[in-house]
């Protein structure tokens, strides 16, 4: 089975940088995803890492270290609209073949304050 | 534009009743998923399908069933609703070749009294 750990809540100031960490345990790792969910809304895809290193998409970046079973989401130039919950999710795979279902962490509620 | 829809958006039912939640996607995706979301638990996988006539159990499948008769639809049935099934239900879909991107529907809020 899989388990993911991420902080339950984070508060940061508008314009600042915040990092949301995710550690995982899985029997067969294929990739780490990040999803954003605003209150009352549906999760939306942000980023995906299958290989070690940093992936950058605008103000958002995601990092993965497979050897440490660790990843993080970095949000720069925080805006009020970034207040939301952020979920890391593991895609499991074995013998080079990945399955398509995801196991989600419990989410980190980010509050951006003025 | 392609989309994924769920109906109803809100539902109140009584314990013991059978309830079916609809999910329809026009992405032509082979993969479809049902999740439930509860405070403190994040998103948990109920059932999933990788194509027509294919269904698989997820982490919390007890008391739920799905069927896949075409590419576009994956209805979720609660055989005999229980108060523990009060939750927000999300349907999602993804391409068979996609590494990770799942597209989520707007969700259905279900209250079982």
Interface residues (C-beta under 8 A of the other chain):
Chain A: X30 X31 X33 X41 X42 X43 X44 X45 X48 X50 X87 X89 X91 X98 X100 X101 X102 X103 X104 X105 X106 X107
Chain B: X31 X33 X35 X40 X41 X42 X43 X44 X45 X48 X50 X56 X58 X59 X90 X92 X94 X96 X98 X99 X100 X101 X102 X103 X104 X105 X106 X107
